[in-house]
Amino acid sequence: MASTQTKVAVITGSAQGIGRAIALRLAADGFSIALNDLESHRSKLEAVAEEIKKTTGRDTVISIGDVSKETDVQALVDAAVNSLGGVDVMVANAGICPAIPFIDSKLIVRLLAVLVLIALKCSDCGRI
Ligand SMILES: NC(=O)c1ccc[n+]([C@@H]2O[C@H](COP(=O)([O-])OP(=O)(O)OC[C@H]3O[C@@H](n4cnc5c(N)ncnc54)[C@H](O)[C@@H]3O)[C@@H](O)[C@H]2O)c1
């Protein structure tokens, strides 16, 4: 369990790209970090946790899950609370940006569902 003085940041989609960069930066700024990404990105997420530990010594916890699903968001928040002591900042970074035909309504519904649901489901958990 982290010190109660240590702030905790949750970053969704943090195995790569912008989410990974935010996680490394917030760890360098002194936050404990709850990392999340899809199962397919588990090894990349573990590498980010290792890098945070090595470069900053900060505590991390990994919660694999799809943050467009409420149960997976709850599991992520529970992991942050139980392992790191709370949630001070929630970075709803996870998202998809596929190049899709504009008239493909099924894909557009899936895209909007992921982006809107992620923002909504994470919004109860802290400052986005
Ligand atoms: N890179 C850009 O130019 C740009 C521009 C505008 C918006 N964005 C948005 O910024 C965010 C990060 O962009 P990026 O370039 O680092 O993207 P990226 O694809 O490199 O990384 C996104 C990460 O989110 C994860 N992810 C996707 N859906 C998820 C889900 N449902 N649950 C958990 N994890 C999930 C992916 O596995 C991936 O690791 C995305 O939301 C993207 O749409 C990026």
The ligand as an ORCA input file, in Angstrom:
! r2SCAN-3c Opt
* xyz 0 1
  N      -2.154     10.103    -31.844
  C      -2.964     11.059    -32.298
  O      -2.640     11.838    -33.209
  C      -4.333     11.246    -31.675
  C      -5.142     12.282    -32.116
  C      -6.410     12.478    -31.531
  C      -6.825     11.620    -30.521
  N      -6.012     10.617    -30.123
  C      -6.502      9.766    -29.053
  O      -5.545      9.755    -27.995
  C      -5.542      8.449    -27.405
  C      -4.146      7.843    -27.453
  O      -3.686      7.878    -28.787
  P      -2.421      7.021    -29.235
  O      -1.945      7.599    -30.512
  O      -1.463      6.877    -28.100
  O      -3.147      5.623    -29.541
  P      -2.578      4.123    -29.504
  O      -3.469      3.325    -30.394
  O      -1.105      4.084    -29.745
  O      -2.824      3.704    -27.979
  C      -4.123      3.534    -27.480
  C      -4.078      2.420    -26.439
  O      -5.411      2.267    -25.939
  C      -5.674      0.872    -25.846
  N      -7.112      0.653    -25.917
  C      -7.938      0.853    -26.973
  N      -9.208      0.549    -26.657
  C      -9.176      0.139    -25.355
  C     -10.175     -0.318    -24.475
  N     -11.462     -0.408    -24.857
  N      -9.812     -0.632    -23.213
  C      -8.516     -0.537    -22.816
  N      -7.520     -0.124    -23.624
  C      -7.853      0.202    -24.879
  C      -4.947      0.257    -27.037
  O      -4.728     -1.135    -26.848
  C      -3.650      1.064    -27.044
  O      -2.641      0.492    -26.240
  C      -6.567      7.618    -28.153
  O      -7.816      7.681    -27.465
  C      -6.655      8.312    -29.496
  O      -7.910      8.069    -30.122
  C      -4.792     10.408    -30.678
*
